[in-house]
Amino acid sequence: MATTVASPPSSDVAREPSARPRRFTQEEYFRMVEVGILDADDRTELLNGHIVEMTAQNAAHRAVIVEANKLFVIVLQETGYSVQVQSTLPLDDNNVPEPDLAIFRGSGNDLLEGEPDEIPLIVEVADTSLETDRTTKLRCYATNDIPEYWIINLRSETVEVYREPAEGEYRRRETMTRGERMKPLFDNALSLDISDLLPARQDTGSE
């Protein structure tokens, strides 16, 4: 005859402690670079204390970054602002992102003296990274009170504009499309054509 044994109550079952990811500080992150644990070949960011591997960029992603950088270099002349491209941006003790474009007050030489005091705009170009840019990156920038955050969405060929950071989110979102113009908050004298921030359309017509 088979004997049935009742399972012990769940409270009596020994449980292994749940694993929690180890969070790193900005100091620890930079120390890893100094000692060679991370190097130039490791394309990483520190987001919310987690070391995150950056995704590879396709041709459209790279092309938009190049052209957007050229555009900002031109329009920012004589404004007192500069553009930083795909470079380390220490924001707080647990966040060291590398945004595609970051506008800051000052010049490149000012970075030798310390991190910029004013970062009015950050721009990310998104395709495969769209979900991360809308969630983790967005919270990072909002938490650090970046006044304006743009996502150049390659999937829909639009620019998502986020403003009014509060409690880790942005209270305002607007989606801009080709043919529209936009004035960044930090300088209303600047008027950018959204088409100039999106991939050039290929002419498929026959001659």
N, C-alpha and C positions, 0 to 999 in steps of 0.2 A: 504494500500500500504506500502510495506516495504521501509524503509528509509536507504540509504547507507551513511555511514559516513566515510570519508577518514581518514586513519591513519595519525597521525602527523609525520612530518619528524623525522628521527632517532635522529637528533641533539636536538630535543625538548623533547625527552624522558629522564626522570631522570635516570641516571645510578649509580648503587652502585659502589663504588671504588673496584677495583680488589684486592683480598686478596693476600698478599705476605708472604711467610714463614718467620718466625723469625729466624735470624741467631744468633748463639751464639759464644762467644769467648772461647779460651782455658781456660782463668781464670774463666769464668762463668761455664764452663763445670765441672772443678775440684771443684768449689764451690758447685755444685749440689751433688757431691759425698760426700763432707765434711758434708753437712747438712742432708744427708740421702734421698734426692730426687731420687738419683740413688744409687744403691748398687751392691754388687757382683752378685746378681741374675739377674741384668739388663745388659745383654751382649750387650753393645753399643759401638759405635765409633763416633767421631766427624769428619765429612767429609765435607769440604767446608762450615763450620759453621752449618751444620745440624746434629742433633743427629740421628744416624742410628742404627737400631736394627740388630745385627749380626745373620745370619742364622744358624740353627742347623747343626751339622756335622754328616755325616753318617760314617759308620765303615771304609770305604776306606779312607776318608778324615783324620780321626784320625790316622789311621795306617801309612799313608804317613808322617804326621807331626812327629810322634814318630821316624820313621826310618830315616827321613831326619835330624832330630836333632842329632841323634846318629852319623850319617855320618859326619856332620859338626863339632861336638865336636872332633872327631878323626882327621880330616884333618886340623883343625885349631890349633892344638897343636903346640907350638913353633912359631906361626906366629904373635902373638901380637893382634890377633882378637878373638872375642867371639861371640856366637850366643845367641840371645834373642828369646824366644819362646812364641808366643801368649800373648804378654805383651804390655802395653801402650807405645806409641812412640810419644811424643809431637814433631811435626815438625814445625808448625808455629801457628800463632794466631787463625786460623780457622780449623786446622787439627790435630787431635789426633787419628790416626788409631791404630789398634792392629793387625799388620801383623802376619801371621803364623810363619815366621822366619825373623829375621833381624840380619845381620852381622854388627858388629861395632868394631872399634878399641878400645882396652882397656879390662878391666876385669869387672866383676860384681860389685866389690867394687868401681870402678871408677864412677858408676852411683850414688853413694851417694854424689858425689861432683857436679853433674850436668849432663845434657844430653850429649851424645857422640858428639864429633866434627866431626867424620868421620863415615859415614854409607855407605859402598861401595855397599851393595847388600841387597835387600829385596825380599823375596819369599812368594808368596801366593799359597795356594792349592785351586783349583777351581773345583766345580761341579755345584751346584745350584747358586753359587756366581760368575760364570764365566763372565756374562755381567758386573757386578759391578767392578770386578777386571780388566776388559779390558777398562773400561771407567773412572768411578769416582776415583777408586784407582790409576789407571795409571796416570791420570792427577795430582793427589795429589803428587805422588812420582816424577813425571817429574818436576812439578813446584818447588819442593824442591831440585832439582838437585841430586837426587839419581842416581848414574852413571849406575847402572844395576838393572833390575827388572825382576824376573822370575815368570811365572805362570805355576805351575804344573797342567796341564789340564787333569783331570781325565776322561773326556768324550772321548777324542781322544787318551789318554795315550801318551801325548807328553809334552815337556817343551817349552814354549814360552819364548824366550829371547829378552828383550828390552834393547837397549843401545842408547847412545847419546841423553840425554834429552835436549830439546830446546823448549821454548815457550809453556810449558804445554803438550808437546808430546814427544815421542821417535822417533828419525829419523831412527833407525835401528830395524828391527824385524827379528828374525830367529827362526824357529821351529825345535827342536831336537827330535829324536826318539830313541827307544831302540837300543842298540848296539853302539851308537855314544858316543863320549867323548867330554867334554867341559871344557875349562879353564876359570874361572872367571877373570874378568879384574883386580881385586885388587891383584891377585897373580897368575901369569902364571905358577908357579911351581906346582900348584894344578891342577889335571886332574880328573874330575869326570865322572863316567859312568852314563849315563842318566838312565839306567835300575835301578840303585840304588835309584833314586828319584821317581820312579813310583811304583804302587802297585804290589806286588809279584803275578805272574800268578799262578793260581791254577792248579795242575796236575789233569786232568780229565781222564787220561788214566787208563785202567783196568789192574790189575796184571795178 
